[in-house]
Amino acid sequence: MAGETIITVVGNLTADPELRYTQGGLAVANFTIASTPRTFDRQANDWKDGDALFLRASVWREFAENVAGTLTKGMRVIATGRLKQRSYETKEGEKRTSIELEIDEIGPSLRYATAQVTRAAGGKAASRPVSGAQPGPDGGSQEQWASSAPAADAAWTTPGSYNDETPF
């Protein structure tokens, strides 16, 4: 949507994501990402931490369940999403405004860690590692991302006659 503020933040989770369900049964996971800028102080010859930004974030539906089942407190993450401003009133009647990040994509940062990704169970995809060979229908090994060869009469394998000149 035009006019949305989309940002990417790198930081650490301050707690495990909190998974809840709405009355309608929709899953929502809420958590906070702490992002601390670091600068190099040449006089002290050392890195200095700046002021931390604590950003509340949320994800919805199956995405929320995946996040809650994967990410944990202290994990360094990279998240991108849309900033949303929410106004509310406290029990004491005070009006407040908060800014939250509605996450579009999130995952662990691999700068200081490694990760093994597995497909989420659901739909036709079963939970399995993303990389590596999978058993084939005959019990042999089949590369998960391997594609079958196109049919010999497929349009893409037949040389064309339209403008066959090199485009440069």
Backbone as CSV, one residue per row, in Angstrom:
resi,resn,N_x,N_y,N_z,CA_x,CA_y,CA_z,C_x,C_y,C_z
1,MET,0.849,-1.171,0.000,0.000,0.000,0.000,0.895,1.234,0.000
2,ALA,0.538,2.216,-0.732,1.324,3.447,-0.822,1.296,4.189,0.504
3,GLY,2.399,4.799,0.829,2.466,5.618,2.029,2.789,4.869,3.306
4,GLU,2.968,3.559,3.233,3.317,2.815,4.437,4.800,2.996,4.735
5,THR,5.141,2.949,6.010,6.533,3.046,6.417,7.060,1.640,6.619
6,ILE,7.904,1.188,5.697,8.465,-0.156,5.758,9.904,-0.042,6.238
7,ILE,10.242,-0.837,7.263,11.600,-0.802,7.806,12.132,-2.219,7.975
8,THR,13.438,-2.307,8.071,14.116,-3.549,8.423,14.905,-3.275,9.686
9,VAL,14.774,-4.157,10.652,15.469,-3.987,11.924,16.241,-5.267,12.234
10,VAL,17.451,-5.084,12.761,18.278,-6.197,13.210,18.462,-6.015,14.702
11,GLY,18.156,-7.047,15.452,18.285,-6.948,16.903,18.048,-8.289,17.563
12,ASN,17.925,-8.252,18.890,17.736,-9.469,19.670,16.355,-9.473,20.317
13,LEU,15.757,-10.666,20.407,14.471,-10.788,21.087,14.687,-10.638,22.588
14,THR,13.850,-9.843,23.230,13.986,-9.619,24.670,13.322,-10.717,25.484
15,ALA,12.451,-11.499,24.862,11.755,-12.611,25.515,11.262,-13.554,24.426
16,ASP,10.849,-14.740,24.814,10.242,-15.646,23.851,8.976,-15.007,23.291
17,PRO,8.676,-15.218,22.011,7.418,-14.695,21.467,6.227,-15.254,22.243
18,GLU,5.252,-14.399,22.501,4.054,-14.793,23.246,2.949,-15.105,22.241
19,LEU,2.578,-16.384,22.158,1.561,-16.823,21.208,0.197,-16.822,21.880
20,ARG,-0.755,-16.157,21.252,-2.138,-16.115,21.739,-3.071,-16.352,20.569
21,TYR,-4.334,-16.567,20.892,-5.358,-16.758,19.867,-6.505,-15.794,20.120
22,THR,-6.999,-15.196,19.039,-8.142,-14.291,19.160,-9.398,-15.122,19.399
23,GLN,-10.499,-14.453,19.718,-11.761,-15.163,19.916,-12.188,-15.870,18.638
24,GLY,-11.779,-15.344,17.505,-12.083,-15.962,16.219,-11.146,-17.103,15.856
25,GLY,-10.151,-17.385,16.701,-9.235,-18.492,16.468,-7.972,-18.145,15.705
26,LEU,-7.745,-16.858,15.404,-6.527,-16.461,14.701,-5.346,-16.409,15.667
27,ALA,-4.233,-16.988,15.246,-3.021,-16.954,16.064,-2.328,-15.614,15.888
28,VAL,-1.795,-15.078,16.992,-0.989,-13.863,16.948,0.173,-14.044,17.924
29,ALA,1.368,-13.711,17.474,2.547,-13.765,18.336,3.074,-12.347,18.499
30,ASN,3.307,-11.962,19.746,3.841,-10.639,20.066,5.201,-10.806,20.733
31,PHE,6.110,-9.893,20.420,7.444,-9.930,21.008,8.095,-8.573,20.831
32,THR,9.241,-8.395,21.484,9.991,-7.145,21.391,11.374,-7.433,20.829
33,ILE,11.784,-6.588,19.887,13.129,-6.663,19.318,13.921,-5.479,19.859
34,ALA,15.074,-5.763,20.467,15.964,-4.711,20.955,17.095,-4.544,19.948
35,SER,17.206,-3.354,19.395,18.246,-3.056,18.411,19.155,-1.978,18.979
36,THR,20.424,-2.316,19.125,21.386,-1.392,19.719,22.450,-1.020,18.697
37,PRO,22.523,0.261,18.318,23.569,0.672,17.378,24.936,0.638,18.055
38,ARG,25.963,0.286,17.290,27.327,0.265,17.822,28.194,1.151,16.950
39,THR,29.030,1.930,17.599,29.964,2.789,16.878,31.366,2.545,17.421
40,PHE,32.347,2.785,16.576,33.730,2.592,16.988,34.293,3.913,17.487
41,ASP,34.769,3.908,18.735,35.389,5.081,19.347,36.892,4.991,19.075
42,ARG,37.377,5.849,18.181,38.790,5.791,17.795,39.714,6.181,18.940
43,GLN,39.273,7.107,19.787,40.122,7.527,20.907,40.313,6.390,21.898
44,ALA,39.241,5.674,22.195,39.325,4.563,23.144,39.702,3.255,22.448
45,ASN,39.707,3.277,21.107,39.998,2.085,20.320,39.095,0.920,20.734
46,ASP,37.794,1.230,20.863,36.836,0.240,21.343,35.451,0.530,20.761
47,TRP,34.625,-0.491,20.699,33.245,-0.333,20.252,32.383,0.145,21.410
48,LYS,31.480,1.072,21.138,30.574,1.618,22.156,29.132,1.363,21.727
49,ASP,28.320,0.940,22.680,26.896,0.742,22.417,26.161,2.063,22.514
50,GLY,25.245,2.281,21.580,24.382,3.458,21.623,23.127,3.145,22.428
51,ASP,22.147,4.014,22.338,20.881,3.796,23.033,20.077,2.729,22.301
52,ALA,19.565,1.770,23.051,18.799,0.676,22.457,17.410,1.144,22.040
53,LEU,16.937,0.619,20.933,15.573,0.825,20.466,14.814,-0.458,20.768
54,PHE,13.741,-0.349,21.541,12.898,-1.495,21.849,11.634,-1.362,21.018
55,LEU,11.444,-2.292,20.095,10.342,-2.201,19.151,9.415,-3.399,19.322
56,ARG,8.158,-3.123,19.693,7.151,-4.179,19.798,6.809,-4.649,18.398
57,ALA,6.602,-5.943,18.255,6.318,-6.521,16.945,5.234,-7.581,17.067
58,SER,4.542,-7.815,15.954,3.507,-8.847,15.939,3.477,-9.548,14.590
59,VAL,3.088,-10.821,14.633,2.855,-11.623,13.432,1.545,-12.374,13.627
60,TRP,0.904,-12.729,12.529,-0.431,-13.323,12.588,-0.493,-14.668,11.882
61,ARG,-1.536,-15.420,12.220,-1.936,-16.676,11.586,-0.856,-17.756,11.723
62,GLU,-0.700,-18.589,10.708,0.275,-19.678,10.765,1.691,-19.135,10.942
63,PHE,1.938,-17.955,10.381,3.226,-17.279,10.538,3.539,-17.103,12.028
64,ALA,2.538,-16.734,12.817,2.724,-16.542,14.258,3.126,-17.846,14.933
65,GLU,2.492,-18.935,14.545,2.824,-20.231,15.131,4.246,-20.644,14.763
66,ASN,4.656,-20.367,13.521,6.026,-20.677,13.099,7.041,-19.866,13.898
67,VAL,6.773,-18.581,14.084,7.672,-17.707,14.840,7.772,-18.173,16.288
68,ALA,6.625,-18.448,16.914,6.621,-18.864,18.320,7.332,-20.202,18.512
69,GLY,7.275,-21.066,17.515,7.926,-22.365,17.610,9.400,-22.347,17.242
70,THR,9.880,-21.233,16.725,11.255,-21.162,16.232,12.135,-20.192,17.007
71,LEU,11.655,-18.980,17.213,12.484,-17.930,17.800,12.398,-17.946,19.321
72,THR,13.519,-17.624,19.971,13.572,-17.625,21.430,14.298,-16.383,21.942
73,LYS,14.147,-16.153,23.234,14.772,-15.006,23.895,16.271,-14.968,23.594
74,GLY,16.764,-13.760,23.281,18.183,-13.562,23.032,18.613,-13.815,21.606
75,MET,17.759,-14.444,20.807,18.116,-14.760,19.427,18.221,-13.482,18.601
76,ARG,19.299,-13.385,17.820,19.483,-12.245,16.918,18.655,-12.506,15.669
77,VAL,17.819,-11.529,15.306,16.907,-11.688,14.175,17.021,-10.515,13.211
78,ILE,16.577,-10.757,11.997,16.407,-9.713,10.987,14.926,-9.714,10.654
79,ALA,14.288,-8.574,10.818,12.847,-8.483,10.576,12.549,-7.298,9.678
80,THR,11.604,-7.477,8.798,11.132,-6.378,7.967,9.613,-6.338,8.063
81,GLY,9.103,-5.128,8.059,7.658,-4.989,8.184,7.232,-3.546,8.111
82,ARG,5.977,-3.321,8.481,5.357,-1.998,8.380,5.128,-1.417,9.767
83,LEU,5.559,-0.178,9.942,5.305,0.501,11.209,3.836,0.880,11.280
84,LYS,3.227,0.599,12.423,1.824,0.934,12.645,1.720,1.739,13.933
85,GLN,0.936,2.776,13.894,0.683,3.590,15.083,-0.675,3.191,15.636
86,ARG,-0.712,2.932,16.939,-1.946,2.501,17.587,-2.230,3.424,18.757
87,SER,-3.437,3.931,18.808,-3.854,4.781,19.928,-4.807,3.990,20.810
88,TYR,-4.676,4.185,22.111,-5.538,3.482,23.055,-5.679,4.319,24.318
89,GLU,-6.556,3.869,25.185,-6.802,4.565,26.441,-6.536,3.603,27.589
90,THR,-5.788,4.064,28.598,-5.476,3.226,29.749,-6.699,3.096,30.649
91,LYS,-6.604,2.222,31.643,-7.701,2.048,32.605,-7.969,3.329,33.378
92,GLU,-6.929,4.161,33.501,-7.068,5.431,34.215,-7.620,6.530,33.318
93,GLY,-7.880,6.223,32.056,-8.445,7.204,31.138,-7.420,8.038,30.384
94,GLU,-6.136,7.713,30.522,-5.093,8.451,29.811,-4.988,7.947,28.375
95,LYS,-4.866,8.880,27.438,-4.712,8.507,26.035,-3.238,8.254,25.751
96,ARG,-2.967,7.148,25.084,-1.598,6.759,24.752,-1.504,6.390,23.278
97,THR,-0.304,6.481,22.763,-0.019,6.073,21.394,1.237,5.210,21.410
98,SER,1.198,4.130,20.668,2.386,3.283,20.563,2.661,2.993,19.092
99,ILE,3.914,2.737,18.808,4.325,2.375,17.459,4.781,0.927,17.513
100,GLU,4.239,0.121,16.618,4.549,-1.299,16.575,4.950,-1.689,15.165
101,LEU,5.679,-2.786,15.055,6.105,-3.309,13.762,5.246,-4.517,13.421
102,GLU,4.495,-4.412,12.337,3.723,-5.549,11.837,4.641,-6.291,10.870
103,ILE,5.125,-7.435,11.304,6.175,-8.173,10.604,5.661,-8.784,9.298
104,ASP,6.429,-8.571,8.227,6.170,-9.240,6.954,7.078,-10.460,6.806
105,GLU,8.320,-10.325,7.239,9.304,-11.410,7.175,10.222,-11.307,8.385
106,ILE,10.603,-12.463,8.951,11.546,-12.479,10.067,12.301,-13.799,10.042
107,GLY,13.540,-13.742,10.473,14.331,-14.955,10.561,15.561,-14.715,11.404
108,PRO,16.246,-15.789,11.773,17.455,-15.634,12.570,18.575,-15.015,11.741
109,SER,19.373,-14.184,12.377,20.553,-13.621,11.720,21.634,-14.696,11.720
110,LEU,22.309,-14.841,10.613,23.368,-15.838,10.509,24.753,-15.225,10.654
111,ARG,24.822,-13.978,11.104,26.114,-13.321,11.295,26.942,-14.041,12.354
112,TYR,26.322,-14.434,13.459,27.048,-15.068,14.557,26.481,-16.436,14.909
113,ALA,25.678,-17.023,14.022,25.049,-18.302,14.322,24.799,-19.065,13.026
114,THR,24.435,-20.320,13.175,23.996,-21.120,12.039,22.565,-21.551,12.314
115,ALA,21.877,-21.975,11.286,20.494,-22.419,11.457,20.203,-23.542,10.484
116,GLN,19.308,-24.428,10.882,18.808,-25.448,9.975,17.325,-25.189,9.807
117,VAL,16.917,-24.943,8.585,15.533,-24.586,8.305,14.751,-25.839,7.956
118,THR,13.555,-25.963,8.503,12.656,-27.059,8.154,11.342,-26.476,7.678
119,ARG,10.724,-27.156,6.747,9.418,-26.710,6.267,8.390,-26.946,7.356
120,ALA,7.456,-26.026,7.466,6.398,-26.163,8.454,5.400,-27.211,7.989
121,ALA,4.902,-28.007,8.923,3.874,-28.988,8.602,2.588,-28.251,8.262
122,GLY,1.848,-28.790,7.338,0.595,-28.150,6.939,0.481,-28.171,5.440
123,GLY,-0.709,-28.186,4.967,-0.912,-28.249,3.529,-0.328,-29.538,2.992
124,LYS,0.298,-29.494,1.835,0.888,-30.684,1.229,2.322,-30.899,1.674
125,ALA,2.971,-29.859,2.224,4.380,-29.967,2.616,4.482,-30.548,4.014
126,ALA,5.252,-31.593,4.158,5.484,-32.172,5.473,6.706,-31.518,6.082
127,SER,6.855,-31.638,7.400,8.005,-31.050,8.070,9.249,-31.840,7.689
128,ARG,10.205,-31.156,7.064,11.430,-31.811,6.630,12.498,-30.756,6.397
129,PRO,13.767,-31.168,6.420,14.823,-30.198,6.150,14.692,-29.632,4.744
130,VAL,15.055,-28.367,4.580,14.984,-27.717,3.280,16.090,-28.213,2.373
131,SER,17.275,-28.457,2.921,18.384,-28.894,2.084,18.559,-30.397,2.205
132,GLY,19.184,-31.001,1.204,19.468,-32.422,1.254,18.546,-33.211,0.355
133,ALA,18.871,-34.485,0.208,18.093,-35.348,-0.656,16.922,-35.942,0.106
134,GLN,15.836,-36.183,-0.592,14.637,-36.780,-0.022,14.415,-38.137,-0.680
135,PRO,13.787,-39.074,0.034,13.510,-40.366,-0.587,12.579,-40.194,-1.780
136,GLY,12.883,-40.881,-2.860,12.045,-40.826,-4.049,10.926,-41.843,-3.958
137,PRO,10.029,-41.878,-4.944,8.913,-42.802,-4.911,9.347,-44.263,-4.956
138,ASP,10.517,-44.551,-5.526,11.000,-45.926,-5.602,11.901,-46.288,-4.425
139,GLY,11.980,-45.411,-3.419,12.813,-45.655,-2.250,14.215,-45.103,-2.402
140,GLY,14.595,-44.735,-3.629,15.910,-44.154,-3.864,15.940,-42.707,-3.425
141,SER,17.076,-42.075,-3.603,17.219,-40.683,-3.200,16.839,-39.753,-4.342
142,GLN,16.116,-38.698,-4.006,15.704,-37.707,-5.004,16.006,-36.329,-4.451
143,GLU,16.739,-35.510,-5.194,17.040,-34.152,-4.752,15.746,-33.358,-4.679
144,GLN,15.513,-32.705,-3.533,14.259,-31.994,-3.298,13.991,-30.904,-4.322
145,TRP,15.007,-30.163,-4.747,14.798,-29.029,-5.636,15.085,-29.377,-7.095
146,ALA,15.395,-30.640,-7.374,15.685,-31.020,-8.753,14.420,-30.913,-9.588
147,SER,14.581,-30.447,-10.803,13.418,-30.343,-11.684,13.503,-31.432,-12.733
148,SER,12.355,-31.899,-13.165,12.344,-32.905,-14.211,12.630,-32.223,-15.542
149,ALA,13.140,-32.982,-16.485,13.445,-32.420,-17.801,12.144,-32.085,-18.517
150,PRO,12.106,-30.982,-19.273,10.882,-30.638,-19.987,10.614,-31.630,-21.108
151,ALA,9.363,-31.757,-21.476,8.985,-32.648,-22.567,9.662,-32.182,-23.847
152,ALA,9.981,-33.134,-24.712,10.706,-32.808,-25.940,9.916,-31.873,-26.843
153,ASP,8.591,-31.930,-26.788,7.792,-31.075,-27.653,7.356,-29.785,-26.964
154,ALA,7.927,-29.490,-25.806,7.550,-28.275,-25.083,7.979,-27.044,-25.877
155,ALA,7.197,-25.983,-25.788,7.466,-24.768,-26.556,8.827,-24.168,-26.230
156,TRP,9.290,-24.297,-25.008,10.551,-23.674,-24.609,11.765,-24.414,-25.155
157,THR,11.598,-25.673,-25.544,12.747,-26.421,-26.070,12.852,-26.334,-27.583
158,THR,11.827,-25.822,-28.235,11.826,-25.685,-29.685,12.421,-24.338,-30.065
159,PRO,13.444,-24.329,-30.945,14.022,-23.045,-31.349,12.962,-22.160,-31.992
160,GLY,12.996,-20.897,-31.662,12.003,-19.966,-32.185,12.447,-19.348,-33.490
161,SER,11.505,-18.711,-34.151,11.831,-18.048,-35.404,11.630,-16.547,-35.293
162,TYR,11.127,-16.067,-34.145,10.843,-14.647,-33.977,12.058,-13.929,-33.422
163,ASN,12.626,-13.029,-34.175,13.701,-12.157,-33.728,14.814,-12.916,-33.013
164,ASP,15.467,-13.825,-33.715,16.520,-14.637,-33.126,17.863,-13.922,-33.036
165,GLU,17.896,-12.649,-33.371,19.144,-11.903,-33.304,19.534,-11.647,-31.853
166,THR,20.821,-11.532,-31.617,21.320,-11.217,-30.284,20.807,-9.838,-29.874
167,PRO,20.265,-9.692,-28.666,19.645,-8.432,-28.265,20.628,-7.311,-27.952
168,PHE,21.913,-7.539,-28.071,22.885,-6.479,-27.766,23.907,-6.330,-28.844
